[in-house]
Amino acid sequence: MAIFILVISLGLIFFILRDFRIMKKEQESIDDTVEINQKLADLNVNLKKLNEKNFRLPKLEK
């Protein structure tokens, strides 16, 4: 009976550890996505600034 309880306990421990590893990988993926989105937002702001500067330049006549 003790062996049965030990096997069940070890099974539960490994199951819980596996879930923690899966959650950690998901969190890393979310963190990477947030980082990429932040870089894209920064790039978008820089492009808008550049675009505004280009509109302020005097147009050259041919």
Secondary structure, DSSP 8 states (H G I E B T S, - for coil): -HHHHHHHHHHHHHHHHHHHHHHHHHHHHHHHHHHHHHHHHHHHHHHHHHHHHHHHS-----
